């Protein structure tokens, strides 16, 4: 997992890794999708079904990311099919993986005690 940081190929394309939802309601079923690759396209459209959500940051609109599914996201469901893996951006519901790989650290050392969002703007972000 430590080497699964996304990387830029060129100004319009990046590559990375993702967990995938297991609900099946969107055509993805989890285990059988592991190892498969998908192209995600960043758009400026907002989904109105179930509340206003989605839409990319303006700097990402028109760009793509190819992700390889390497994990099942039991806490990823519904319309939100992909959970892009970004080191330090939150561990989600499963907080024991990093501590199992890197002894001597607490779970919060890997996401600044913010399991859903990680160390982005302060707090304990210096611990990363």
Secondary structure, DSSP 8 states (H G I E B T S, - for coil): -TT---EEEETTEEEEEEEEE-S-TTS--SGGGTT-EEEEE-----B-TTSSB----TTTTT-EEEEEEEEEETT--TT--EEE--TTS--TT--SHHHHHSTT--GGGGTTT-TTTTTTTSTTGGG-
